[in-house]
């Protein structure tokens, strides 16, 4: 049997392989929870994810091109999901852009209700994390935030709005600093998804 992250024998001798296997299990949990919620409401998982994203992000992110990058899907796949959401009366389209083919989407009143019914789908994961001591959670977050940044730098994660890639972020030795907020940040203050994010030029 060849060396593989998914080979339990390899995991026993390689901590990185064991961590990747653990992340895959957590990812499966996330998908299961999302699917359960999707089935209850007659929506697909990506339709729910789009609604939740639109609810909590600024309008310039809420278009087909950006959503395709955000979810690592093709524009036709996102367009199909939006078409269904539109048909179900969960979103509104704003065609006020100078490009007649381009539009932003907003939630309808019914869409906002659906978000209120769905955005708690990941709560079982959060509640399990809340049972872990704060120091351990901070260490997990430190590793995750660094991993996400590095994956983005290598082009594997296409979109990120984390402090590390933001023009307002600075680091002096071990100390993080935000020039927008004009304050030092603890590592637990680092954001993975910041609405004030502006990429470094």
C-alpha positions, 0 to 999 in steps of 0.5 A: 500500500502506498504512502497516503494521508488516508492510510491509517498506518500512515496517520499513526506515524505522521502527525500532519496526515492525522490532522488532515484526516481530522479536518476531513472528518470535521468537514464531513460534519459540516456537510452533514449538518448543512444537508440536514437543514437543506432537506428540511427546507427544500433547498440545496446546500449551496443555495443556503450558503448563498443566502447566508453569505448575502445576509452577512456581507456587503453588496459588492460581494453579492454577484455571480462572479464573486460568489463563484470565487467565494465558493470555488464553483463555476459561474453557471453553477452559481447562476443556476442556484440564483435562478432557483432562489429567484424563482422561490422569491428568496432574493431580489436582483439589482441590475443598476450596474452599468453592465446590463448582464451584471447584477447584485442580489439581495434577500427578499423578506422571505429570504431573510426568514429562511436565513433566520431558520438556517444560519444556526446549522453549524451550532452543534460544531460551535457548542462542541468547541465551547467545551474546549478550554479557551487556551486550546481554542486559541491554539487551534485558531492560531494554526487554522488562521495560518493554514488558511493564509498559506493555502490562499498564498499557494492559490488553493483557497481563492478568496480570503478576507483575513487580516494577514492579507489585508493592507491595514495589517502590520506585524512587529515581532510577535505583535499584530496591529490593525492600522484601520482600527488603530490598535494592537490585536491579540491573535484571537482578534485576527479575523478570517472574514472581515468586511473592512478587508482591503487586499494588499496591492 
